[in-house]
Amino acid sequence: MVGEELKTELDQLIEDLHNPLYYFDEKPGNLRIDFIETFCKHTKSPFNGQPFILELWE
């Protein structure tokens, strides 16, 4: 069972998917992800020098 606030928010998000005023473009996000995973490194042990590999939720 889902709370009423969450259901309302999800219903609004679904409506927005069909609204022509909004669009989804992966390219800007993927550019940032590629930069972080390529050029940013951990600075503390035990991961010192290893690249940041983002989790799906990040």
C-alpha positions as CSV (number, residue, x, y, z in Angstrom):
1,M,0.0,0.0,0.0
2,V,1.2,3.5,-0.9
3,G,0.8,6.8,1.0
4,E,-1.6,9.3,-0.5
5,E,1.1,11.9,-1.0
6,L,3.3,9.5,-2.9
7,K,0.5,8.3,-5.1
8,T,-0.4,12.0,-5.9
9,E,3.2,12.7,-6.8
10,L,3.6,9.7,-9.0
11,D,0.3,10.5,-10.8
12,Q,1.7,14.0,-11.5
13,L,4.9,12.6,-12.8
14,I,3.1,10.3,-15.2
15,E,1.0,13.2,-16.5
16,D,4.2,15.3,-17.0
17,L,5.6,12.5,-19.3
18,H,2.9,13.3,-21.8
19,N,3.2,17.1,-21.4
20,P,4.9,18.7,-24.5
21,L,6.4,21.4,-22.3
22,Y,8.7,18.9,-20.8
23,Y,11.3,16.6,-22.5
24,F,13.9,14.2,-21.2
25,D,17.4,14.4,-22.6
26,E,20.1,12.0,-21.3
27,K,23.0,13.7,-23.0
28,P,23.8,16.4,-20.4
29,G,23.6,13.9,-17.5
30,N,25.8,11.3,-19.4
31,L,28.4,14.0,-20.0
32,R,28.7,14.6,-16.3
33,I,28.7,11.0,-15.4
34,D,31.5,10.3,-18.0
35,F,33.6,13.2,-16.6
36,I,33.2,12.0,-13.0
37,E,34.0,8.4,-13.8
38,T,37.0,9.3,-16.0
39,F,38.7,12.2,-14.3
40,C,37.7,12.1,-10.6
41,K,39.7,9.8,-8.3
42,H,39.3,8.9,-4.6
43,T,41.8,10.5,-2.3
44,K,41.5,8.4,0.8
45,S,42.4,4.8,1.7
46,P,41.5,2.1,0.9
47,F,40.3,3.5,-2.5
48,N,43.1,6.1,-3.0
49,G,43.7,6.7,-6.7
50,Q,40.8,4.6,-7.9
51,P,38.1,6.2,-10.1
52,F,34.7,7.1,-8.8
53,I,32.2,4.6,-10.2
54,L,28.7,6.0,-9.6
55,E,25.9,3.8,-8.5
56,L,22.6,3.8,-10.5
57,W,20.9,6.0,-8.0
58,E,23.6,8.7,-8.1
